Amino acid sequence: MGQWHGPDGILVEAIILDDRPLLRVSHRVNGHMYLRGYCATVDELGRHGVDLGELVEDPALDHL
């Protein structure tokens, strides 16, 4: 699964939930992680304040 970080604590993760592939959007604020929502497609990320051009893939997961 992939994981991407954005500015201001945005985290996007590719997950499986109830046998469905989804993107989970979270936001770190003052050391706490808050769920913004789930997306079925990349196009939906904009609804959660995510700019695809600002996302950076987490290289630490490449070796898993």
Buried (B, 14 or more C-beta within 10 A) or exposed (E): EEBBBBEEBBBBBEBEEEEEEBBBBBBEEEEEEEEBEBBEEEEBBEEBEBEEEEBEEBEEEEEE
